[in-house]
């Protein structure tokens, strides 16, 4: 059984930082990368960042490059998303998911979605 548990969300002022974590457990052998997605109110879920299970390759949405950093700890099977310089329009529900692809950036390529964690950015 696959389980993904996200944590770290909360309320933060614009310009501030938050660190999200995703703890994965279960059958992870077929996973080649882990990704973070977000869904803002009234919008579609969108890709934020992903990292290969080896931790060597990362990919980011253009909107977060230079501000967000994704990392992975294989020993604990945890994927973190460090978010800096958060923008007011950054309020969203963040979810993590694995992918059998090492290059995927689209939602359909990711499976086993976690419950998510809410990030609220205030002025």
C-alpha positions as CSV (number, residue, x, y, z in Angstrom):
1,X,0.0,0.0,0.0
2,X,1.3,3.4,-1.0
3,X,1.1,6.3,1.4
4,X,2.1,9.9,0.9
5,X,1.8,12.4,3.8
6,X,2.4,16.0,3.2
7,X,3.1,18.5,6.0
8,X,4.5,22.0,6.6
9,X,1.8,24.1,5.1
10,X,0.4,27.1,6.9
11,X,0.0,30.9,6.9
12,X,2.9,33.0,5.7
13,X,3.3,36.6,4.7
14,X,4.1,37.5,1.2
15,X,7.9,37.5,0.8
16,X,8.3,34.8,3.5
17,X,9.3,31.2,3.4
18,X,7.9,27.8,4.1
19,X,9.2,24.3,3.9
20,X,6.9,21.5,2.9
21,X,7.7,17.8,3.4
22,X,6.3,14.7,1.8
23,X,6.8,11.3,3.5
24,X,6.5,8.4,1.2
25,X,6.0,4.8,2.2
26,X,5.0,1.5,0.5
27,X,6.0,0.1,-2.8
28,X,8.3,2.7,-4.2
29,X,10.6,0.6,-6.4
30,X,9.0,1.7,-9.6
31,X,9.1,5.4,-8.8
32,X,11.8,7.3,-10.8
33,X,10.9,10.8,-9.5
34,X,8.8,12.6,-7.0
35,X,6.9,15.8,-7.8
36,X,5.1,18.7,-6.1
37,X,2.0,20.2,-7.6
38,X,-0.3,23.0,-6.4
39,X,-3.9,24.0,-6.9
40,X,-4.9,27.6,-6.3
41,X,-8.5,28.4,-5.6
42,X,-10.6,28.1,-8.7
43,X,-7.7,26.9,-10.8
44,X,-6.4,23.7,-12.3
45,X,-3.7,21.7,-10.5
46,X,-0.3,22.7,-11.9
47,X,3.2,21.3,-11.8
48,X,5.7,23.0,-9.4
49,X,8.8,20.9,-9.1
50,X,10.1,17.4,-9.4
51,X,13.2,15.5,-8.5
52,X,14.6,12.1,-9.5
53,X,14.8,9.5,-6.8
54,X,18.6,9.7,-7.0
55,X,18.3,13.4,-6.2
56,X,20.6,14.2,-9.2
57,X,18.1,15.8,-11.6
58,X,15.5,18.4,-10.8
59,X,13.0,20.3,-12.8
60,X,10.9,23.4,-11.9
61,X,8.0,25.4,-13.3
62,X,9.2,28.7,-14.7
63,X,7.1,30.6,-12.2
64,X,9.1,29.2,-9.2
65,X,12.6,28.9,-10.6
66,X,15.1,30.7,-8.3
67,X,12.6,30.8,-5.4
68,X,11.7,27.1,-4.7
69,X,14.1,24.2,-4.1
70,X,13.2,20.6,-4.1
71,X,15.3,18.0,-2.3
72,X,15.0,14.3,-1.4
73,X,16.2,12.1,1.4
74,X,16.3,8.5,0.3
75,X,17.0,7.2,3.8
76,X,13.7,8.6,5.1
77,X,11.9,8.6,1.7
78,X,11.1,12.3,2.3
79,X,10.8,15.0,-0.4
80,X,11.0,18.5,0.7
81,X,10.0,21.7,-1.1
82,X,11.7,24.9,0.3
83,X,9.7,27.9,-0.8
84,X,11.2,31.4,-0.6
85,X,9.9,34.8,-1.6
86,X,6.4,33.6,-1.6
87,X,4.0,35.7,-3.6
88,X,0.6,36.9,-2.6
89,X,-1.0,34.8,-5.4
90,X,0.9,31.8,-4.1
91,X,-2.0,30.6,-1.9
92,X,-2.7,27.0,-2.9
93,X,-3.1,23.4,-1.9
94,X,0.2,21.5,-2.4
95,X,0.3,17.8,-3.1
96,X,3.2,15.4,-3.8
97,X,3.1,12.4,-6.1
98,X,5.5,9.9,-7.5
99,X,6.1,9.2,-11.2
100,X,7.6,6.2,-13.1
101,X,9.1,8.8,-15.3
102,X,12.3,10.7,-14.6
103,X,11.3,13.6,-16.7
104,X,7.6,14.0,-16.2
105,X,6.1,17.5,-15.6
106,X,2.4,16.8,-16.4
107,X,-0.2,15.7,-13.9
108,X,-1.2,12.6,-15.8
109,X,2.3,11.1,-15.4
110,X,2.1,11.2,-11.6
111,X,0.2,8.7,-9.4
112,X,-0.8,8.1,-5.8
113,X,-1.7,11.6,-4.7
114,X,-1.3,12.5,-1.1
115,X,-3.9,14.4,1.0
116,X,-2.0,17.7,0.5
117,X,-1.2,20.6,2.7
118,X,-2.6,24.1,2.4
119,X,-0.4,27.2,2.0
120,X,-1.9,30.6,2.5
121,X,0.0,33.7,1.6
122,X,-1.2,36.9,3.2
123,X,-0.3,40.5,2.6
